């Protein structure tokens, strides 16, 4: 039986298979065992693509997911950048051999030093490493750690991967150009059922302290007293901003809508405005995480202020700038997780023709085009990402 199975599978290459197909298969197999028990839910693949495209990382960026789960964001970002590298090499005009050598060298440099992932669940860390191997890389810097603990609690290898030096660790914040990561995409764990109660952790966060509203100054003021507990998603906002390189680093975060609208959380919004520029806000459809959970979320894209900009905002003076905003009404599936399609005025699905390159013979590099028709998925996420990138280019 084993020989028969091997014979049937040996004609297929996992390394050359489509990334999305492998990712979907992997999450289908491991999903029911790993998601949801600690506020963790896989981010839908289309949201991963949208957020990675909005951040638009390059091979020079240090890319981080501090709550990586099974590595969905890092795999998406990794392949996004690898495609850029491939296009750059193809356009270089060098010989085929020189192109191949350059491609291998640039990929090795990027994969070994520019992908960083952290998760506090050792099972998920092992699952992440397997996911990276399934997606053509086994060298990613994936760490089992608590992303919310003080920087001094990070092991030396993790501090180095995050580009933190002794001064950053002592101050618990990266303040100098050249320190910290430059691209973050993450979906941190949500919920009041998994509160952060450790005083040593809460003490290290501005948002771990209580805040009071001052009518006289019309602003929130941080108090010396700590909260007895805080939901992790609030602390992750501060941690992600602190980990970004000042003036350069950009983060895309999934956050519950309550943070943007709850009057009692005004201090969180004030903290964000004083430490980062809000580049964009995307209100996601309530079905975005269905059928697993019905939480309503937004995607917030932030750039960390540099030291001068942060000092300018510290006394309550807010920067005046434009912001990209969008509402995602269609996410490609309904609340039962069933794929939804674009339909015409008569209710019939709209189809489009596509041409796929296929290899005619096993072991041959010769490809021919195969034309087929497919229904158009009712999904706005990539269109929103493209509109955001166009908006950023115009600013």
C-alpha positions as CSV (number, residue, x, y, z in Angstrom):
1,X,0.0,0.0,0.0
2,X,2.8,2.4,0.9
3,X,4.6,1.7,-2.4
4,X,1.3,2.4,-4.3
5,X,0.8,5.7,-2.5
6,X,4.4,6.8,-3.2
7,X,3.9,5.9,-6.9
8,X,0.8,8.0,-7.1
9,X,2.4,11.0,-5.4
10,X,5.9,11.0,-6.9
11,X,4.8,12.9,-10.1
12,X,3.7,15.9,-8.0
13,X,6.0,18.6,-6.5
14,X,4.9,20.3,-3.3
15,X,7.7,22.9,-3.8
16,X,6.4,23.9,-7.2
17,X,2.7,23.7,-6.3
18,X,0.6,26.9,-6.1
19,X,1.1,28.6,-2.8
20,X,-2.6,29.3,-2.1
21,X,-3.5,25.7,-2.8
22,X,-0.9,24.5,-0.3
23,X,-2.0,27.0,2.2
24,X,-5.6,26.1,1.9
25,X,-4.9,22.4,2.2
26,X,-2.6,23.0,5.2
27,X,-5.2,25.1,7.1
28,X,-8.0,22.6,6.3
29,X,-6.0,19.8,7.8
30,X,-4.7,21.5,11.0
31,X,-7.4,24.1,11.4
32,X,-9.9,22.3,13.6
33,X,-7.1,21.3,16.0
34,X,-5.3,24.6,16.4
35,X,-7.8,27.5,16.1
36,X,-10.0,29.4,18.6
37,X,-9.2,28.0,22.0
38,X,-7.1,31.1,23.0
39,X,-8.7,33.8,20.9
40,X,-6.8,32.6,17.9
41,X,-8.4,32.3,14.5
42,X,-6.8,31.9,11.1
43,X,-7.0,35.1,9.1
44,X,-8.8,34.5,5.8
45,X,-6.4,34.2,3.0
46,X,-7.9,37.1,1.0
47,X,-7.4,39.4,4.1
48,X,-3.8,38.3,4.3
49,X,-3.2,39.2,0.7
50,X,-5.0,42.6,1.2
51,X,-3.0,43.5,4.2
52,X,0.4,42.4,2.8
53,X,-0.3,44.3,-0.4
54,X,-1.3,47.5,1.6
55,X,2.0,47.3,3.5
56,X,3.8,46.4,0.2
57,X,7.0,45.0,1.8
58,X,10.3,44.6,-0.2
59,X,13.3,42.4,0.2
60,X,15.0,45.1,2.3
61,X,12.2,45.1,4.9
62,X,12.4,43.2,8.1
63,X,8.9,41.6,8.2
64,X,7.3,40.6,11.5
65,X,4.1,38.9,12.7
66,X,4.2,39.0,16.6
67,X,1.1,36.7,16.8
68,X,1.9,34.5,13.8
69,X,-0.4,31.6,14.5
70,X,0.3,29.1,11.7
71,X,2.2,31.7,9.7
72,X,-0.5,32.9,7.2
73,X,0.8,36.4,7.0
74,X,4.5,35.5,6.9
75,X,3.9,33.0,4.1
76,X,1.9,35.5,2.1
77,X,4.4,38.2,2.7
78,X,7.3,35.9,1.9
79,X,5.9,34.9,-1.5
80,X,4.8,38.4,-2.3
81,X,8.5,39.6,-1.9
82,X,9.9,36.5,-3.6
83,X,7.7,37.3,-6.7
84,X,9.1,40.9,-6.6
85,X,12.7,39.5,-6.5
86,X,11.9,37.1,-9.4
87,X,10.5,40.0,-11.5
88,X,13.5,42.2,-10.7
89,X,16.0,39.4,-11.8
90,X,14.0,38.7,-15.0
91,X,14.2,42.3,-15.9
92,X,18.0,42.6,-15.2
93,X,19.1,41.7,-18.8
94,X,21.8,39.3,-17.6
95,X,22.4,35.8,-18.9
96,X,20.3,32.9,-17.7
97,X,23.0,31.5,-15.5
98,X,23.7,34.9,-13.9
99,X,20.0,35.4,-13.3
100,X,19.7,32.1,-11.6
101,X,22.7,32.8,-9.4
102,X,21.4,36.3,-8.5
103,X,18.0,34.9,-7.8
104,X,19.3,32.2,-5.4
105,X,21.6,34.7,-3.6
106,X,18.9,37.3,-3.1
107,X,16.3,34.7,-2.0
108,X,18.7,33.2,0.5
109,X,19.6,36.6,2.0
110,X,15.9,37.6,2.3
111,X,14.6,34.4,3.8
112,X,17.4,34.0,6.3
113,X,17.3,37.6,7.8
114,X,14.1,39.4,6.9
115,X,11.2,37.1,8.1
116,X,10.5,37.0,11.8
117,X,7.6,35.4,13.6
118,X,6.6,35.0,17.3
119,X,3.9,33.0,19.1
120,X,3.4,32.0,22.7
121,X,1.9,28.6,21.8
122,X,4.7,26.0,21.2
123,X,2.3,23.9,19.1
124,X,1.6,26.8,16.8
125,X,5.3,27.5,16.4
126,X,5.9,23.9,15.3
127,X,2.9,24.2,12.9
128,X,4.3,27.5,11.6
129,X,7.7,25.9,10.8
130,X,6.0,23.1,8.9
131,X,3.9,25.7,7.0
132,X,7.1,27.6,6.0
133,X,8.7,24.4,4.8
134,X,5.6,23.6,2.8
135,X,5.9,27.0,1.2
136,X,9.5,26.7,0.0
137,X,11.4,28.0,3.0
138,X,12.8,26.3,6.1
139,X,15.0,29.2,7.3
140,X,12.5,31.6,8.7
141,X,13.3,33.1,12.1
142,X,10.3,31.7,14.1
143,X,10.4,32.0,17.9
144,X,8.4,30.6,20.8
145,X,8.0,33.7,23.0
146,X,5.5,36.0,24.6
147,X,5.4,39.1,22.3
148,X,4.0,41.2,25.2
149,X,6.7,40.6,27.7
150,X,9.4,43.3,28.2
151,X,12.1,43.4,25.5
152,X,14.6,42.3,28.2
153,X,12.7,39.0,28.4
154,X,13.4,38.2,24.7
155,X,16.2,35.8,24.0
156,X,19.3,37.3,22.4
157,X,18.5,35.8,19.0
158,X,15.0,37.3,19.0
159,X,16.4,40.7,20.0
160,X,18.9,40.6,17.1
161,X,16.2,39.5,14.7
162,X,14.1,42.5,15.8
163,X,17.1,44.8,15.5
164,X,17.0,45.8,19.1
165,X,20.1,46.9,21.0
166,X,20.9,47.2,24.7
167,X,19.4,50.8,24.9
168,X,16.2,49.7,23.2
169,X,15.9,46.8,25.6
170,X,16.5,49.0,28.6
171,X,13.9,51.5,27.5
172,X,11.5,48.9,26.2
173,X,11.1,50.8,23.0
174,X,13.0,51.2,19.7
175,X,13.7,54.9,19.2
176,X,16.6,55.2,16.8
177,X,16.6,55.0,13.0
178,X,17.8,51.6,12.0
179,X,16.3,49.9,15.0
180,X,13.2,47.8,15.0
181,X,11.3,46.1,12.2
182,X,9.9,47.9,9.1
183,X,6.8,45.9,8.2
184,X,4.3,44.2,10.5
185,X,1.1,42.3,9.5
186,X,-0.8,40.7,12.3
187,X,-4.1,39.5,13.7
188,X,-3.6,39.5,17.4
189,X,-5.7,37.3,19.7
190,X,-8.9,39.0,20.8
191,X,-11.1,38.8,23.8
192,X,-11.9,39.5,27.4
193,X,-11.7,35.8,28.1
194,X,-7.9,35.9,27.7
195,X,-7.0,39.0,29.7
196,X,-3.4,40.0,30.4
197,X,-3.1,40.2,34.2
198,X,0.6,40.0,34.9
199,X,1.6,43.4,36.5
200,X,5.2,43.0,35.1
201,X,3.7,43.1,31.6
202,X,1.1,45.7,32.3
203,X,3.8,48.0,33.8
204,X,5.8,48.0,30.6
205,X,2.9,49.4,28.6
206,X,1.4,52.9,28.5
207,X,-1.9,51.2,27.7
208,X,-1.4,48.9,30.7
209,X,-2.0,51.9,33.0
210,X,-5.3,53.5,33.8
211,X,-6.3,56.7,32.1
212,X,-8.6,59.5,33.1
213,X,-10.3,62.2,31.1
214,X,-9.4,65.8,31.8
215,X,-12.2,68.2,31.0
216,X,-9.8,71.1,31.5
217,X,-7.3,70.0,28.9
218,X,-9.8,68.0,26.8
219,X,-7.5,65.0,26.7
220,X,-6.8,61.6,28.3
221,X,-4.1,61.4,31.0
222,X,-2.1,58.3,32.0
223,X,-2.2,57.5,35.7
224,X,0.4,55.7,37.8
225,X,-2.1,53.0,38.7
226,X,-2.2,49.8,36.6
227,X,-5.3,48.1,35.2
228,X,-6.1,44.9,36.9
229,X,-6.2,43.3,33.4
230,X,-6.3,44.4,29.8
231,X,-7.5,42.5,26.6
232,X,-4.4,41.5,24.6
233,X,-5.5,43.3,21.4
234,X,-5.0,46.7,23.1
235,X,-1.5,45.9,24.3
236,X,-0.6,44.5,20.9
237,X,-1.4,47.8,19.3
238,X,1.3,49.5,21.5
239,X,3.7,46.6,21.1
240,X,3.5,46.7,17.3
241,X,4.1,50.5,17.2
242,X,7.0,50.2,19.6
243,X,8.6,47.5,17.5
244,X,8.5,49.6,14.3
245,X,11.5,51.5,13.1
246,X,10.7,55.2,13.8
247,X,9.6,57.2,10.7
248,X,9.8,54.2,8.4
249,X,8.0,51.2,9.9
250,X,4.5,50.4,8.7
251,X,2.0,48.0,10.4
252,X,-1.3,46.5,9.3
253,X,-3.3,45.3,12.2
254,X,-6.7,43.6,12.6
255,X,-8.5,45.1,15.5
256,X,-12.1,44.8,16.9
257,X,-14.3,47.8,15.9
258,X,-14.9,48.6,19.6
259,X,-11.4,50.1,19.8
260,X,-12.3,52.6,17.2
261,X,-15.8,53.5,18.5
262,X,-16.1,52.7,22.2
263,X,-16.1,56.0,24.2
264,X,-14.4,54.4,27.1
265,X,-11.4,53.5,24.9
266,X,-10.7,57.0,23.7
267,X,-7.3,56.8,25.5
268,X,-6.3,54.1,23.1
269,X,-7.2,56.2,20.1
270,X,-5.4,59.2,21.5
271,X,-2.3,57.0,22.1
272,X,-2.3,55.8,18.5
273,X,-2.7,59.4,17.1
274,X,0.3,60.6,19.2
275,X,2.6,57.8,18.3
276,X,1.7,56.9,14.7
277,X,0.2,58.2,11.5
278,X,-2.9,56.4,10.5
279,X,-2.4,55.7,6.8
280,X,-5.6,53.8,6.3
281,X,-8.7,52.2,7.9
282,X,-10.7,49.4,6.3
283,X,-14.1,48.4,7.9
284,X,-14.4,44.7,7.2
285,X,-17.7,42.9,6.6
286,X,-19.2,41.2,9.7
287,X,-18.8,37.8,7.8
288,X,-15.0,38.3,7.3
289,X,-14.1,35.7,10.0
290,X,-17.2,33.5,9.6
291,X,-18.0,30.7,10.0
292,X,-15.6,30.6,13.0
293,X,-16.5,33.9,14.8
294,X,-18.7,36.8,14.1
295,X,-16.6,39.6,15.6
296,X,-16.7,42.8,13.6
297,X,-13.2,44.1,12.8
298,X,-11.3,46.8,10.9
299,X,-7.8,46.8,9.4
300,X,-5.7,49.7,10.6
301,X,-2.5,50.7,8.7
302,X,-0.1,52.7,10.7
303,X,3.3,54.4,10.2
304,X,5.3,55.1,13.3
305,X,6.2,58.7,13.8
306,X,9.9,59.6,13.9
307,X,11.3,61.3,17.0
308,X,10.5,64.8,15.8
309,X,7.0,64.0,14.7
310,X,6.3,62.2,18.0
311,X,7.6,65.1,20.0
312,X,5.3,67.5,18.0
313,X,2.3,65.4,18.8
314,X,3.1,64.7,22.5
315,X,1.6,67.9,23.9
316,X,-1.7,67.3,22.2
317,X,-1.0,69.0,18.8
318,X,-2.2,66.6,16.2
319,X,-0.7,66.3,12.7
320,X,-3.0,67.4,9.9
321,X,-2.9,64.7,7.1
322,X,-5.1,62.8,4.8
323,X,-6.2,59.3,5.5
324,X,-7.4,56.4,3.3
325,X,-10.8,54.9,4.4
326,X,-12.8,52.1,2.9
327,X,-15.7,49.7,3.7
328,X,-15.3,46.1,2.5
329,X,-18.9,45.0,1.8
330,X,-17.9,41.8,0.0
331,X,-15.4,39.3,1.3
332,X,-16.0,36.4,-1.0
333,X,-18.0,34.2,1.4
334,X,-21.1,34.2,3.5
335,X,-21.6,33.6,7.2
336,X,-21.6,29.8,6.6
337,X,-18.2,30.1,4.9
338,X,-19.7,29.3,1.4
339,X,-18.1,31.1,-1.5
340,X,-20.2,34.0,-2.9
341,X,-20.0,35.0,-6.6
342,X,-20.7,38.2,-8.6
343,X,-24.1,38.0,-10.3
344,X,-25.7,39.9,-13.1
345,X,-29.1,41.7,-12.9
346,X,-30.9,38.5,-13.6
347,X,-29.2,36.7,-10.7
348,X,-26.8,34.5,-12.9
349,X,-23.2,34.2,-11.9
350,X,-20.8,36.2,-14.0
351,X,-18.0,34.2,-15.6
352,X,-14.7,35.1,-17.0
353,X,-12.2,33.4,-19.3
354,X,-8.7,32.7,-18.0
355,X,-5.6,31.1,-19.5
356,X,-3.4,28.9,-17.3
357,X,0.1,27.8,-18.3
358,X,0.4,24.0,-18.0
359,X,3.4,21.7,-18.5
360,X,2.7,19.0,-21.1
361,X,5.2,16.4,-20.0
362,X,6.6,15.4,-16.7
363,X,10.2,16.8,-16.4
364,X,9.7,19.2,-19.3
365,X,9.8,22.9,-18.9
366,X,7.7,23.5,-22.1
367,X,4.4,25.1,-21.3
368,X,1.2,25.6,-23.2
369,X,-1.9,27.7,-22.5
370,X,-5.1,26.1,-21.2
371,X,-8.2,28.2,-21.5
372,X,-11.1,27.8,-19.1
373,X,-14.0,29.8,-17.6
374,X,-14.6,30.5,-14.0
375,X,-17.1,32.3,-11.9
376,X,-16.0,35.7,-10.4
377,X,-15.8,35.6,-6.6
378,X,-17.5,38.5,-5.0
379,X,-14.5,39.8,-3.1
380,X,-13.4,43.4,-2.8
381,X,-10.2,42.9,-0.7
382,X,-7.6,43.1,-3.5
383,X,-9.4,46.0,-5.1
384,X,-9.2,47.9,-1.8
385,X,-5.5,47.2,-1.5
386,X,-4.9,48.4,-5.1
387,X,-6.9,51.6,-4.4
388,X,-4.8,52.1,-1.2
389,X,-1.5,51.8,-3.0
390,X,-2.6,54.2,-5.7
391,X,-3.7,56.6,-3.0
392,X,-0.3,56.4,-1.3
393,X,1.5,57.0,-4.6
394,X,-0.5,60.2,-5.1
395,X,0.3,61.6,-1.6
